Amino acid sequence: MKEQLEKRIALVTGGSSGIGFAIARRLIEDGFFVVITGRRQQALDEAVASLGGNALGLSADVSSAESLKQPYSEIEQRFGRIDVLVANAGGGVHAPLGQITETQIDQMFSTNVKGVVLTIQGALPLLKRGSSVVIIGSSASIDPGATMSIYGATKAAVRNMVRSWIVELKGSGIRMNILSPGPTNTSSLRAAFGDHAEDGLAFLQAKSPLNRIGEASEIASAVAFLAGDQASYINGVELFADGGASQM
Ligand SMILES: NC(=O)c1ccc[n+]([C@@H]2O[C@H](COP(=O)([O-])OP(=O)(O)OC[C@H]3O[C@@H](n4cnc5c(N)ncnc54)[C@H](OP(=O)(O)O)[C@@H]3O)[C@@H](O)[C@H]2O)c1
């Protein structure tokens, strides 16, 4: 317990898989004690077993303020603070105009927008001067392409919320930035293409100036930079880690 308190404390929502898991692993390598969240207990348990002794898994649904009460209460009792908050939990599905369903709209806005609001609001009492917040956006915020209009809209909404929040946080000493990945090699990226995963990945590779999609560890490196003291004068930006694809 004492050793945990001496370490910096990070919370990574959606840390049980994909990009969030890579961020948790990187922050542990950088000396943090990391709390990860997710809805599925088994996935959390497996992730914590893989991350080792400096990780704790707490189940929570970011789209429910009620569900977030317990993990925030436990973090407050055990650590009393959050040094780095990574609001990563999120996701989306492809749907072209004409085939967008109400359920898709509700689910994407509920997780990617409401979830980010509730995550950061719940963490506010635990964020101190010098704490840093990184929200995982997406290059879809400026370059959604076909079939990603709703997903892109949720990530553009996050970008706009941060413009307001950094003004509200003036004087608090808390920094808040967005790290927007381009297509990244995770199971969810493949799943989003359904039966057309190979075609989808080939399209994304061809679109990239680097001729490839990103690795989750590369996104984690960029998050570690934004979260840490090397970025002490960076506040309110959306940093793209997408190989330049969104600028084409
Ligand atoms: N992969 C990409 O190409 C890519 C590109 C740009 C941006 N992003 C963004 O990066 C973030 C992570 O994506 P990923 O590809 O790593 O996805 P992923 O592998 O599907 O992981 C998503 C994580 O979030 C958790 N999660 C989902 N909904 C949640 C909810 N309502 N409450 C709590 N946890 C929830 C999942 O656990 P449970 O299911 O157990 O809850 C899981 O741990 C997302 O914000 C996504 O939009 C991804």
The ligand as a MOL file (V3000), in Angstrom:
LIG
                    3D

  0  0  0     0  0            999 V3000
M  V30 BEGIN CTAB
M  V30 COUNTS 48 52 0 0 0
M  V30 BEGIN ATOM
M  V30 1 N -8.3790 1.2190 -32.8480 0
M  V30 2 C -8.3980 2.2760 -33.6270 0
M  V30 3 O -8.0950 2.2000 -34.8260 0
M  V30 4 C -8.7600 3.6370 -33.0550 0
M  V30 5 C -8.5270 4.7570 -33.8490 0
M  V30 6 C -8.8380 6.0280 -33.3490 0
M  V30 7 C -9.3620 6.1620 -32.0730 0
M  V30 8 N -9.5950 5.0440 -31.3230 0 CHG=1
M  V30 9 C -10.1440 5.2570 -29.9780 0
M  V30 10 O -9.3080 4.6260 -29.0410 0
M  V30 11 C -10.0650 4.2040 -27.9020 0
M  V30 12 C -9.8150 2.7280 -27.6360 0
M  V30 13 O -10.1600 1.9920 -28.8060 0
M  V30 14 P -9.6470 0.4910 -29.0250 0
M  V30 15 O -9.5160 0.3080 -30.4720 0
M  V30 16 O -8.4990 0.1880 -28.1430 0 CHG=-1
M  V30 17 O -10.9640 -0.3040 -28.5600 0
M  V30 18 P -11.1330 -1.7190 -27.8180 0
M  V30 19 O -9.9860 -2.6270 -28.0710 0
M  V30 20 O -12.5030 -2.1480 -28.2070 0
M  V30 21 O -11.1130 -1.3340 -26.2850 0
M  V30 22 C -12.1200 -0.5410 -25.7460 0
M  V30 23 C -11.9700 -0.5660 -24.2420 0
M  V30 24 O -12.9460 0.3110 -23.6950 0
M  V30 25 C -13.7860 -0.4320 -22.8220 0
M  V30 26 N -15.1250 0.1380 -22.9170 0
M  V30 27 C -15.9250 0.2390 -24.0190 0
M  V30 28 N -17.0810 0.8140 -23.6970 0
M  V30 29 C -17.0260 1.0790 -22.3650 0
M  V30 30 C -17.9090 1.6600 -21.4420 0
M  V30 31 N -19.1360 2.0800 -21.7940 0
M  V30 32 N -17.5110 1.7850 -20.1510 0
M  V30 33 C -16.2920 1.3680 -19.7720 0
M  V30 34 N -15.4100 0.8050 -20.6080 0
M  V30 35 C -15.7810 0.6630 -21.8760 0
M  V30 36 C -13.6840 -1.8860 -23.2670 0
M  V30 37 O -13.9580 -2.7990 -22.2120 0
M  V30 38 P -15.4470 -3.4010 -21.9870 0
M  V30 39 O -15.9810 -3.7750 -23.3360 0
M  V30 40 O -15.2460 -4.5610 -21.0660 0
M  V30 41 O -16.2230 -2.3090 -21.3430 0
M  V30 42 C -12.2150 -1.9400 -23.6490 0
M  V30 43 O -11.4070 -2.0660 -22.4930 0
M  V30 44 C -11.5260 4.5530 -28.2350 0
M  V30 45 O -11.8560 5.8010 -27.6530 0
M  V30 46 C -11.5190 4.6540 -29.7530 0
M  V30 47 O -12.5530 5.4840 -30.2290 0
M  V30 48 C -9.3170 3.7960 -31.7850 0
M  V30 END ATOM
M  V30 BEGIN BOND
M  V30 1 1 1 2
M  V30 2 2 2 3
M  V30 3 1 2 4
M  V30 4 1 4 5
M  V30 5 2 4 48
M  V30 6 2 5 6
M  V30 7 1 6 7
M  V30 8 2 7 8
M  V30 9 1 8 9
M  V30 10 1 8 48
M  V30 11 1 9 10
M  V30 12 1 9 46
M  V30 13 1 10 11
M  V30 14 1 11 12
M  V30 15 1 11 44
M  V30 16 1 12 13
M  V30 17 1 13 14
M  V30 18 2 14 15
M  V30 19 1 14 16
M  V30 20 1 14 17
M  V30 21 1 17 18
M  V30 22 2 18 19
M  V30 23 1 18 20
M  V30 24 1 18 21
M  V30 25 1 21 22
M  V30 26 1 22 23
M  V30 27 1 23 24
M  V30 28 1 23 42
M  V30 29 1 24 25
M  V30 30 1 25 26
M  V30 31 1 25 36
M  V30 32 1 26 27
M  V30 33 1 26 35
M  V30 34 2 27 28
M  V30 35 1 28 29
M  V30 36 1 29 30
M  V30 37 2 29 35
M  V30 38 1 30 31
M  V30 39 2 30 32
M  V30 40 1 32 33
M  V30 41 2 33 34
M  V30 42 1 34 35
M  V30 43 1 36 37
M  V30 44 1 36 42
M  V30 45 1 37 38
M  V30 46 2 38 39
M  V30 47 1 38 40
M  V30 48 1 38 41
M  V30 49 1 42 43
M  V30 50 1 44 45
M  V30 51 1 44 46
M  V30 52 1 46 47
M  V30 END BOND
M  V30 END CTAB
M  END
